[in-house]
Amino acid sequence: MNPLFSDYATKARWKAITPFVHGNVLDIGCGWTKLPDILTNNQVYVGIDIASVVLEYCTKRYPQHTFCYRNLDVEPLALSQYRFNTAIMAAVIEHLQFPQCVLRQVRALLASDGLLIVTTPSPLGNVVHQIGSRIGLFYPESVVKHVQIFGRRALLSALSECGYQVIHYRVFLMGMNQLVVCRPLSKM
């Protein structure tokens, strides 16, 4: 049985993200994605994840799309053959040892009209998630693997430092999660 609020949080995250998705999509930390279900046949989709079992499932479910294993803490994205209009990092940045390195790599893969969409827990959301994980409301393994929790200022600063202009920021899930949509600056 799934923890009570994990599926709810995932659905809220996707509801926040999907209005911004357009063109070719890079989905970093794709997990058990259902995003390809809403894409058209002419959209390229590349899903990246660290879990082999997830990638096997997604490859079987969506054979027309590309799924790649990457441990982004130790290896590059290595997708220079693609240009993406949308890059998604949903509940990913807080798990990375070197998030700025990954953000810079993503920036290099975005088309001029590209958008980077990031969701991450707020500091409040992280505390609630930790408590909820202990009592079975959320999956416990995701909190254990949090490396860095970003407050609004730190998150926006990291994105700016990596060459992004924030065009949309909001909190959702009663302030427990953050959504940032940004575009790459033309010159760095």
Secondary structure as the mmCIF struct_conf table of DSSP 4:
data_model
#
loop_
_struct_conf.conf_type_id
_struct_conf.id
_struct_conf.beg_label_comp_id
_struct_conf.beg_label_asym_id
_struct_conf.beg_label_seq_id
_struct_conf.end_label_comp_id
_struct_conf.end_label_asym_id
_struct_conf.end_label_seq_id
HELX_RH_AL_P HELX_RH_AL_P1 LEU A 4 ILE A 17
HELX_RH_3T_P HELX_RH_3T_P1 THR A 18 PHE A 20
BEND BEND1 GLY A 23 ASN A 24
STRN STRN1 VAL A 25 ILE A 28
TURN_TY1_P TURN_TY1_P1 GLY A 29 GLY A 29
BEND BEND2 TRP A 32 TRP A 32
HELX_RH_3T_P HELX_RH_3T_P2 LEU A 35 ILE A 38
BEND BEND3 LEU A 39 LEU A 39
TURN_TY1_P TURN_TY1_P2 ASN A 41 ASN A 42
STRN STRN2 TYR A 45 ASP A 49
BEND BEND4 ILE A 50 ILE A 50
HELX_RH_AL_P HELX_RH_AL_P2 SER A 52 ARG A 61
TURN_TY1_P TURN_TY1_P3 PRO A 63 GLN A 64
BEND BEND5 HIS A 65 HIS A 65
STRN STRN3 THR A 66 TYR A 69
TURN_TY1_P TURN_TY1_P4 LEU A 72 VAL A 74
BEND BEND6 GLU A 75 GLU A 75
TURN_TY1_P TURN_TY1_P5 SER A 80 GLN A 81
STRN STRN4 PHE A 84 ALA A 90
TURN_TY1_P TURN_TY1_P6 ALA A 91 ALA A 91
HELX_RH_3T_P HELX_RH_3T_P3 ILE A 93 HIS A 95
BEND BEND7 GLN A 97 GLN A 97
HELX_RH_AL_P HELX_RH_AL_P3 PRO A 99 LEU A 109
STRN STRN5 LEU A 110 PRO A 121
HELX_RH_AL_P HELX_RH_AL_P4 PRO A 123 ARG A 134
TURN_TY1_P TURN_TY1_P7 ILE A 135 GLY A 136
BEND BEND8 LEU A 137 PHE A 138
HELX_RH_AL_P HELX_RH_AL_P5 PRO A 140 VAL A 144
TURN_TY1_P TURN_TY1_P8 LYS A 145 LYS A 145
HELX_LH_PP_P HELX_LH_PP_P1 ILE A 149 GLY A 151
HELX_RH_AL_P HELX_RH_AL_P6 ARG A 152 GLU A 161
TURN_TY1_P TURN_TY1_P9 CYS A 162 GLY A 163
STRN STRN6 TYR A 164 PHE A 172
TURN_TY1_P TURN_TY1_P10 LEU A 173 MET A 176
STRN STRN7 ASN A 177 PRO A 184
BEND BEND9 SER A 186 SER A 186
#
